[in-house]
Amino acid sequence: MDSALASAAAIADQRQKIEQYRHILASVISSSPPDIPQAKRFLNHMVSDEVPLVVSRQLLQTFAQELGKLEPDSQKEVAHYALTQIQPRVVSFEEQVVVIREKLAELYESEQQWSSAAQMLSGIDLDSGIRMLDDTNKLSKCVQIARLYLEDDDAVNAEAFINKASFLVTNSNQEVLNLQYKVCYARILDLKRKFLEAALRYYGISQIEQRQIGDEEIDENALEQALSAAVTCTILAGAGPQRSRVLATLYKVLAFSLSQCPVISHLLLFTLLSLIAAVTSNHHDRLGSLLIQFCQLETNQRKSRHLFRVFVPLV
């Protein structure tokens, strides 16, 4: 390997030099079993002063794109090593780092290592002066990172990226992306037990009139799940005038929708009526209500997670 790299470095013609390096890289990637030490030596050489920047950028770009051909464990080891070696010169290799991080995030996501995937993407500099990203791409990446954290019920880290997205979504005309943002925001409020705010967000989602947004078709069951989450969050919210107003709104909606979706709406309406009866009674059992609240909380987390996956598909 060392002699082959030295031979390629000595070639004066740039095109021939690149072709020789590509031949070396292809032999490293295609080796079976994967030759990790050779891959690391190739990376060390690429980020050294022996290789002109215009050459190393092309080869590292090819390397990043070919990472997926390695076995998962080998891919992780080599990719993490590459990120470490590139770090001192990261400004010179931003495009290549982005590809490596995105490839690793895809791998972690396929293994359902949600937080690891999110952490890998969060290392991408969205405000780089070298890579000029438009607001739509920034919004998309922030929402993607947030929903990955939410798969692990990590509301704290998810909220950090949804807060970044909030500055971008106001001017966005990407309806699917905007809806994904709303679902993520509602789920964060739910996980943080800000139940009344979450209920209002879920209710807003449930009232979407469009059934076709871009290429995505909105499923009626998903809207029913949003309404169900709104009801449950309202039940869990603290008593007060605002909750009473939300209860009244939900009652009207559910009463109207009985003819459209009788089974689900009837169950939700029954739950809502039971709550109203408890709220207006001065003699309901406090211990029983606390037990119900605990059970409802567990149920709502499952419902909201399912709703989240319906509206924000893992693709």
C-alpha positions as CSV (number, residue, x, y, z in Angstrom):
1,M,0.0,0.0,0.0
2,D,2.7,2.5,1.0
3,S,4.7,1.9,-2.2
4,A,1.5,2.2,-4.3
5,L,0.6,5.5,-2.7
6,A,4.1,6.8,-3.1
7,S,4.1,5.8,-6.8
8,A,0.8,7.7,-7.3
9,A,2.1,10.7,-5.5
10,A,5.1,10.9,-7.8
11,I,2.9,11.1,-11.0
12,A,3.2,14.5,-12.5
13,D,0.0,14.5,-14.6
14,Q,-3.0,15.3,-12.4
15,R,-5.5,13.2,-14.4
16,Q,-3.3,10.1,-14.3
17,K,-2.6,10.7,-10.6
18,I,-6.3,10.8,-9.8
19,E,-6.9,7.6,-11.8
20,Q,-4.1,5.8,-10.0
21,Y,-5.5,6.8,-6.6
22,R,-8.9,5.7,-7.6
23,H,-7.5,2.3,-8.6
24,I,-5.9,2.0,-5.2
25,L,-9.2,3.1,-3.5
26,A,-11.2,0.6,-5.4
27,S,-8.9,-2.3,-4.4
28,V,-9.3,-1.2,-0.7
29,I,-13.1,-0.9,-0.8
30,S,-13.5,-4.2,-2.7
31,S,-11.2,-6.3,-0.5
32,S,-12.9,-9.2,1.3
33,P,-12.8,-9.2,4.2
34,P,-12.5,-5.4,4.4
35,D,-8.9,-4.3,5.0
36,I,-9.4,-1.6,7.7
37,P,-5.7,-0.8,8.2
38,Q,-5.3,-0.2,4.4
39,A,-8.3,2.0,4.3
40,K,-6.9,4.1,7.2
41,R,-3.5,4.4,5.5
42,F,-5.2,5.6,2.4
43,L,-7.1,8.2,4.4
44,N,-3.9,9.3,6.2
45,H,-2.3,9.8,2.8
46,M,-5.2,11.8,1.4
47,V,-5.2,14.4,4.2
48,S,-1.4,14.7,4.2
49,D,0.6,17.5,2.4
50,E,1.8,14.9,-0.2
51,V,-1.5,15.2,-2.0
52,P,-2.7,18.4,-3.7
53,L,-6.0,19.7,-2.3
54,V,-7.7,19.5,-5.7
55,V,-6.8,15.8,-5.8
56,S,-7.6,14.8,-2.3
57,R,-11.0,16.5,-2.4
58,Q,-12.0,14.3,-5.4
59,L,-10.7,11.2,-3.9
60,L,-12.3,11.8,-0.5
61,Q,-15.6,12.5,-2.2
62,T,-15.4,9.2,-4.0
63,F,-14.3,7.5,-0.7
64,A,-17.3,9.0,1.1
65,Q,-19.7,7.8,-1.6
66,E,-18.3,4.3,-1.6
67,L,-18.5,3.8,2.2
68,G,-21.9,2.1,1.9
69,K,-20.1,-0.9,0.2
70,L,-18.4,-1.8,3.4
71,E,-19.9,-4.0,6.1
72,P,-21.8,-1.9,8.8
73,D,-19.2,-2.4,11.5
74,S,-16.3,-1.7,9.1
75,Q,-18.2,1.3,7.7
76,K,-18.6,2.8,11.1
77,E,-15.0,2.3,12.1
78,V,-13.6,3.7,8.9
79,A,-16.0,6.6,8.7
80,H,-15.4,7.7,12.3
81,Y,-11.6,7.4,11.7
82,A,-12.0,9.6,8.5
83,L,-13.9,12.3,10.4
84,T,-11.2,12.4,13.1
85,Q,-8.4,12.6,10.5
86,I,-10.2,15.3,8.5
87,Q,-11.1,17.4,11.5
88,P,-7.9,19.5,11.5
89,R,-8.6,20.5,7.9
90,V,-12.4,20.3,8.0
91,V,-12.7,23.7,6.3
92,S,-11.1,22.3,3.2
93,F,-13.2,19.2,3.1
94,E,-16.7,20.3,4.2
95,E,-18.5,18.6,1.3
96,Q,-16.8,15.3,2.0
97,V,-17.6,15.5,5.7
98,V,-21.3,16.1,4.9
99,V,-21.4,13.0,2.8
100,I,-19.6,10.9,5.4
101,R,-21.9,12.1,8.2
102,E,-25.1,11.5,6.1
103,K,-23.9,8.0,5.2
104,L,-23.3,7.2,8.8
105,A,-26.6,8.7,9.9
106,E,-28.4,6.5,7.3
107,L,-26.6,3.4,8.7
108,Y,-27.5,4.3,12.3
109,E,-31.1,5.0,11.4
110,S,-31.4,1.6,9.6
111,E,-30.2,0.0,12.9
112,Q,-32.7,2.2,14.9
113,Q,-29.9,3.9,16.7
114,W,-31.9,7.2,16.5
115,S,-29.9,9.4,18.8
116,S,-26.6,8.3,17.1
117,A,-28.1,9.2,13.7
118,A,-29.2,12.6,15.1
119,Q,-25.8,13.3,16.6
120,M,-24.1,12.5,13.3
121,L,-26.3,14.9,11.4
122,S,-26.1,17.6,14.1
123,G,-22.4,17.8,13.4
124,I,-23.1,19.3,10.0
125,D,-22.5,23.0,9.9
126,L,-25.8,24.4,8.4
127,D,-24.5,28.0,8.5
128,S,-21.2,27.4,6.8
129,G,-19.9,30.3,4.7
130,I,-18.4,27.8,2.2
131,R,-21.5,25.6,1.7
132,M,-24.4,28.0,1.0
133,L,-27.6,26.2,2.0
134,D,-31.0,27.7,1.3
135,D,-33.6,28.0,4.1
136,T,-35.6,25.0,2.9
137,N,-32.6,22.7,3.2
138,K,-31.8,24.0,6.6
139,L,-35.4,23.6,7.7
140,S,-35.4,20.0,6.3
141,K,-32.3,19.1,8.2
142,C,-33.4,20.6,11.5
143,V,-36.7,18.7,11.3
144,Q,-35.0,15.5,10.4
145,I,-32.6,15.8,13.4
146,A,-35.5,16.6,15.7
147,R,-37.6,13.7,14.6
148,L,-34.7,11.3,15.1
149,Y,-34.3,12.5,18.7
150,L,-38.0,12.2,19.2
151,E,-37.8,8.5,18.2
152,D,-35.8,8.1,21.4
153,D,-38.3,10.4,23.3
154,D,-35.5,12.9,23.7
155,A,-37.5,16.1,23.9
156,V,-34.6,18.3,25.1
157,N,-32.3,17.8,22.1
158,A,-35.3,17.7,19.7
159,E,-36.5,21.0,21.0
160,A,-33.1,22.7,20.3
161,F,-33.4,21.9,16.6
162,I,-37.2,22.7,16.4
163,N,-36.3,26.1,17.9
164,K,-33.8,26.6,15.1
165,A,-36.5,25.4,12.6
166,S,-39.0,27.9,14.0
167,F,-37.0,30.8,12.5
168,L,-37.1,29.1,9.1
169,V,-40.7,27.7,8.9
170,T,-42.4,31.1,8.9
171,N,-41.2,31.8,5.3
172,S,-41.4,28.2,4.1
173,N,-43.9,27.2,1.4
174,Q,-43.0,23.5,1.6
175,E,-46.3,22.2,3.0
176,V,-45.1,18.6,3.8
177,L,-42.1,20.0,5.6
178,N,-44.2,22.5,7.5
179,L,-46.6,19.7,8.6
180,Q,-43.7,17.6,9.8
181,Y,-42.5,20.6,11.8
182,K,-45.9,20.9,13.5
183,V,-46.1,17.3,14.4
184,C,-42.6,17.4,15.9
185,Y,-43.5,20.5,17.9
186,A,-46.7,18.9,19.2
187,R,-44.8,15.8,20.3
188,I,-42.2,17.8,22.1
189,L,-44.8,19.7,24.1
190,D,-46.5,16.3,24.8
191,L,-43.2,14.8,26.1
192,K,-42.5,17.8,28.2
193,R,-45.9,17.4,29.7
194,K,-47.1,20.8,28.5
195,F,-50.4,19.0,27.8
196,L,-52.7,21.9,27.1
197,E,-50.3,23.4,24.5
198,A,-49.8,20.0,23.0
199,A,-53.6,19.5,22.9
200,L,-54.0,22.7,20.9
201,R,-51.2,21.7,18.5
202,Y,-52.7,18.2,18.0
203,Y,-56.1,19.7,17.5
204,G,-54.8,22.0,14.8
205,I,-53.2,19.1,13.0
206,S,-56.5,17.1,13.2
207,Q,-58.3,19.9,11.5
208,I,-56.2,20.0,8.3
209,E,-58.7,20.2,5.4
210,Q,-56.3,19.2,2.6
211,R,-56.1,15.5,2.0
212,Q,-53.2,15.8,-0.5
213,I,-50.1,17.8,0.3
214,G,-47.5,17.7,-2.4
215,D,-47.0,14.0,-3.2
216,E,-48.2,12.9,0.3
217,E,-51.7,11.8,0.9
218,I,-53.1,12.5,4.4
219,D,-54.7,9.5,5.9
220,E,-58.0,9.9,7.8
221,N,-56.8,7.6,10.5
222,A,-53.8,9.9,11.1
223,L,-56.1,12.8,11.6
224,E,-58.2,10.7,14.0
225,Q,-55.1,9.9,15.9
226,A,-54.2,13.6,16.2
227,L,-57.7,14.3,17.5
228,S,-57.3,11.4,20.0
229,A,-54.0,12.8,21.2
230,A,-55.6,16.2,21.6
231,V,-58.4,14.7,23.8
232,T,-55.9,12.7,25.9
233,C,-53.6,15.8,26.4
234,T,-56.6,17.8,27.4
235,I,-57.5,15.2,30.0
236,L,-54.0,15.3,31.4
237,A,-53.9,19.1,31.5
238,G,-54.4,21.1,34.6
239,A,-57.9,22.3,35.4
240,G,-58.8,25.8,34.5
241,P,-60.8,28.1,32.1
242,Q,-58.6,27.4,29.2
243,R,-59.0,23.6,29.5
244,S,-62.7,24.1,29.7
245,R,-62.7,26.0,26.5
246,V,-60.6,23.3,24.8
247,L,-63.0,20.7,26.1
248,A,-66.0,22.5,24.7
249,T,-64.2,22.8,21.3
250,L,-63.3,19.1,21.2
251,Y,-66.9,18.1,22.3
252,K,-68.3,20.0,19.3
253,V,-65.8,18.5,16.9
254,L,-66.4,15.0,18.1
255,A,-70.2,15.3,18.2
256,F,-70.1,16.5,14.6
257,S,-67.7,13.7,13.4
258,L,-69.8,10.9,14.9
259,S,-71.6,10.5,11.6
260,Q,-68.2,10.4,9.7
261,C,-66.2,8.1,11.9
262,P,-68.7,6.6,14.3
263,V,-66.5,4.0,16.0
264,I,-63.4,6.1,16.9
265,S,-65.4,9.3,17.5
266,H,-67.8,7.5,19.8
267,L,-65.0,6.2,21.9
268,L,-63.4,9.6,22.1
269,L,-66.7,11.4,22.8
270,F,-67.4,8.9,25.6
271,T,-64.0,9.6,27.1
272,L,-64.6,13.3,26.9
273,L,-68.0,13.2,28.4
274,S,-66.6,11.1,31.3
275,L,-64.0,13.8,31.9
276,I,-66.6,16.6,31.8
277,A,-68.7,14.7,34.3
278,A,-65.7,14.3,36.6
279,V,-64.7,18.0,36.3
280,T,-68.2,19.2,37.1
281,S,-68.6,16.8,40.1
282,N,-67.3,18.0,43.5
283,H,-67.1,14.4,44.8
284,H,-64.9,12.6,42.4
285,D,-62.2,10.4,43.9
286,R,-58.9,12.2,43.8
287,L,-56.9,8.9,44.1
288,G,-58.8,7.4,41.3
289,S,-58.2,10.4,39.1
290,L,-54.5,10.3,39.7
291,L,-54.4,6.6,38.8
292,I,-56.3,7.3,35.6
293,Q,-54.0,10.2,34.8
294,F,-51.0,7.9,35.1
295,C,-52.5,5.3,32.8
296,Q,-53.6,7.9,30.3
297,L,-50.1,9.3,30.2
298,E,-48.6,6.0,29.3
299,T,-51.3,5.5,26.6
300,N,-50.8,8.9,25.2
301,Q,-47.1,8.4,24.8
302,R,-47.8,5.3,22.6
303,K,-50.5,7.1,20.6
304,S,-48.4,10.2,20.0
305,R,-45.4,8.2,19.0
306,H,-47.5,6.3,16.4
307,L,-49.0,9.6,15.2
308,F,-45.5,11.0,14.9
309,R,-44.4,8.1,12.7
310,V,-47.5,8.4,10.5
311,F,-46.9,12.1,9.7
312,V,-43.1,12.0,9.7
313,P,-42.2,8.8,7.8
314,L,-38.7,7.3,8.3
315,V,-37.5,7.7,4.8
